[in-house]
Amino acid sequence: MRGPAPAAAPVAAAVAVILLAAASLFVGVGDVSIGTLFGRASDEAAQILLISRIPRTLALVLAGAGMAVSGLILQMLARNKFVEPSTAGTAESAVFGMLMVTLLAPETPIFGRMLAAGACALAGTALFLGILRQMPLRSPLVVPLVGIMLGAVITASTEFVAYRFDLMQSVRAWETGDFSGVMRGRYELLWIGAVLTAVAYAAADRFTVARLGEDFTTNLGLDHRRVVSLGLVIVSLVTAAVIATCGMIPFLGLIVPNLVSLTLGDNMRRSLPWVALAGAGLVLACDIAGRLVISPYEIPIGTTMGIVGSAIFLYLLLRKNAHAG
């Protein structure tokens, strides 16, 4: 029976994430260790730590937690366990928005680009949910297939425009998650995701009720459209902030909420902190692995997360089918 986690479990999970974050600070090409921080090369090591390693680690934690929570919200709104920003057209729409603002207003600051990407992500996700409302049959596997097809159409349009205007390199950077370029002054947008995650936790009970359908939500005195709109805004802005900072992180919003729900069920208020912690921990672990496997070179986190995420997704898919059978 699914129930609350043991009292010590949240502390253990937080400690595990803190240990991964601490390990992330000392992994990389630059020689940063306890010895160098207090030795002759302390100034250089401290500069690497402050300018590169700490911002990168914070970006990993914020992006991981934000994208995992975004996946959880989308699964509540779409009432489907196989939906996340990259299977609902959200991430692809955000990339399209980044391309359009780069093409039409190249001098726009990064915050303005994020807002434009967020607006496009909002429109794309709303279109996805609108298509779902018109579907007479909503099989658990058909719903993400619709999102993938919608995302493919948006991606094709994006790459057509990018090819015509010689912006394919920029599009590829937004489509591939990579934290190697994250430094102080280039990750602060992700704090918006932390604020929106707190908003999602405050509205967690409303999202849980919204998952039961519009009629049930209305009978309980809640405005279903307002709850859905709030969820769409949170998901769109978090996704846009992550893509503007480091690019897409595939599968994260899909696998983490599913793994957490296997133990804690579908009560969002209870599961959201765990989803955020697990998302941050998984991103940290994949990033560390990417830096160590071919050191001193680095595998982008989009690749490592794609390998790990696809394996876990196949497990969840086969498990769901076995359970349904």
N, C-alpha and C positions, 0 to 999 in steps of 0.2 A: 504494500500500500504506500502510495506517495504521501509524504508528510513533511513537516519542517525539518530542516537539517539540524544535526546536533549542535549544541551551543558553541562548541570549540571549532566547528567547521569554518565559519566566516573568518575567524582569526587566522586559521591555518591557510586559507585561501589568500588572504591579504598578505600574510608573511611570504607565501610563495611568489606572489607578484612583486613584492618588494625585493626579494632575493634575485629574481630575474632582472629587475630594473638595475640593481646594483651590479650584476654581472655585465649588463649592457654597457655600463659606463667604462668598463675596462677591456672591452673587446674592440679591436680595430687595428689599423696599420700604425697609427701613432702610438708611441710607447707611453702609456698612462697606467701607472700602478701606484700602490701605496709607497713603494720605494722611490719612484721618480717624483711623486708629489712632495716628498719631504727631503729630496736629495739635491744634487747640484743643478739638475735640469727642472727644478720645481716650477720655475716661471713658465717655461714652454708647456709642461704637462698641465699646469693649471689653465693656461689659455685654451688648450685643446679641450679640456674638460668643460670649461665654461662656454666656449663658443660653439662647440660641436656636439660633444657627447651628452651633456645634460639636456640641451634642446631636443636632440634626436630621441633620447629616452622618453622625455615628456611627450613628444609627438607620437611615439609608438603607443604609449599608454592611452592618450586622449583619443587617437584615431581608432584603436582597437575597441575601447569601451563604447565610443560613439557609434561605430558601424554595427557592432553587435546589438546594441539597444535599438538602432534603426531597423535592423532585421526583425527583432521581436515585435516592434510596433507594426510593421508591415504585415507580419503574419497574423496579428490580431485584426487588423483592418480588412485584410483579404480573406480571413478565415481559412487559411491554408498554411501548412507547415513548410511548404517548399518554396515560399516566396521570400525574397530579400531584394535590396536595391539593384543588384545585377541581374535579377530574374523578373523584374517588374518594369524595366525601362527607365528606372530612376537614374542610375549611374550614366547610362548612355545619353539620356537627355541633358544631364549636367555637363557632359563633355561637349555636346552640341552647343550649349549655352556659352561655354568657355571659348569655343571656336568662333561663335558669332561676335562676341564682344572683342575678341582679338582682331577679328577681321574689320569690324565696323568702327570700333573705338579703341585702337591699340594703346592709347595713353591712359586708359582707365586704370586706376590703382587696383591692387589685388583684392581689396574688400569689395569694390564695385564689381569686379569679375565674379567673385563668389556669389554676390547677390543675383547677378544675371544668370549664373549657372543654377542657383537655387530656384529662380523663377521658372526656368526651363524644366528642371527636375520636377517641380511641383506640377507643371502642366502635363508632363509625360506620365507621372504616377497617377494623376487624376484621370487621364485618358485610359490607362490600364484598368483602373477600378470601374470606369464607365463601361468598358468592354465587358468586364465580368458581369455587370448587372444585366446585360443584354443576353447573356449566355443561358440557354435553357438547361444545359447539363454542365455541372461544375465538378468534374472528377478531380481528385487530389493531384493527379499528374497532368491533367489538361490545363489547369490554371497557370502553373509556371511555364508550360509550353507556350501559352499565349503571350506571357511576358517576355520570353526569350525571342519569340518571333517579332514582337513589337520593338524590342531592343535591337534586333538585327536590322530592321528597316531604318531605325534612327541612326544606327552606326553606319549603314551604307550611305545614307544621305550626308552624314558628317564627313565621311572619308571622300565622297565625291567632291564636296565643296573644298575640303582641305587639299585634295590633289590638284584642283583647278588653280588654287592660289598658293601652292607650294608651302603648305602648313602641315604636311603629314608628320614631320618630326615632332611638332608640338602635340598633335593628336596622340601619337604613340606614347609620348611621355605621360599624358593624362590617363591613357588606357592601361598603363603598367605601373603598379605600385612600386615606389622606390624611395627609401628614406636617406639615400646617400647624400643628397643635396640639402638636407634639412640642417639649418644652422640658426643661431640666435637672430631674431628678426624675421625669420621665414616660416615660423610654425605657429605664431600667436593666434591665427584664425581658429585653430583647433580648440581654444578655450571657449569659443562660442558653442561648440559641441558639448563641452562639459556643462555649460549653463542649460542647454536644451535637454540634456540627460536628466538634470535635476527637475526640470519642468515635467518631463515624462514621468518621473517617479511621483511627482505631486498629483498627476492625473492618471496614475496607474489603474486605479479602480474603475475609472470611466472607460479606459481602453479594454479592460477585462469584460465589462458589461457590453461594450460595443461589439465584441467578438460574437455575442449570442444573437446578433441580428438587429435590424432596425426596429421591428415591431416590439421586441422584448425591451430594447433600450428606451423606446418611447413610453412604454407602459410603466417604466420605473421613473419617469419624469425627467429623463435626460434628452437633450437635443442631439440626436445621432449625427446629423450633418456637422454640427459644431465640433463634436468629438473627432470625427473623421478629418475635418479640416485642420484641427490642431495637430493630429498625428501626421498628416501630410506635410505640414510646414516644418515640423521637427525633422522628419526623415529627409526632406529635400535640402534643408539648410545644412544639416550634418554631412550629408553625402557631398554637397557642393564644397564645403569647407575641406573635407578630406581630399577630394580630387584636386582642388586648387593648390593644396599643399604638397601632396605626395602621390596622387594618382589613385586608380582603382585598387581595392583590396578584395579579390574575389572570394566567394563562398563564406566569408566570415559571418555575415549576418544571417546566413542560412544554418550553418552547422552548430554554432554556439547556442542559440536559443533552443534548438532541438535537443542537444545533449543535456542542457539544464532541465528542460521540461520532462525528460525521462525520469528524473529524480524528484523534482519539485512540483510537477504539474503545470497548469496553465494560469495560475494566479499571478498576474503581472507584478503586483506589489511585492510579493515574496520572491519572485524569480529575477526581477530586474537587477538588484545589486550583484547577484551571482553571474548574470549574463555580462554585466560590465566588467567584473573581475576576470571572468574566463576569457572574454574578448581581449582585454589588455594582456593577459598572460600568454595567450596563444600567439598574438602578434609579436610580443617580445621574444618568445621562444623561436618563432620562425625567422625573425630578423637576426638573432644571434647565430642560428644555424647557417643562414645565408652568408654571414660574415666569416664563418669558420671553415666551411666545406672546401672552398678553393682559395683560402687566405694566401696572399694578401689581397686577392681580388674579392669581388662580392657578387652574390646572386641576388637580384631584386626580390623584394618580399612578395611581389605579385607572382613570381615563379614558385617560390617555396610554399606560399599559402595555397597556390593552385594545386600543387602536388598533394599536400596534406589535406586540403579541403575536399578535393575530388575523391580521395580515398574514403574519407569520413562520409561524404555525401552518398557514395555507392553503398556503404554499410547502412545508412539510414534508409535509403531507397529500398534495398532488399529486405530490411527489417520491417518497413511499413507494409510492403507487399506480402511478406510472410504473415504479418499480423492480420492484414485484411483478408487473406485467404483462410 
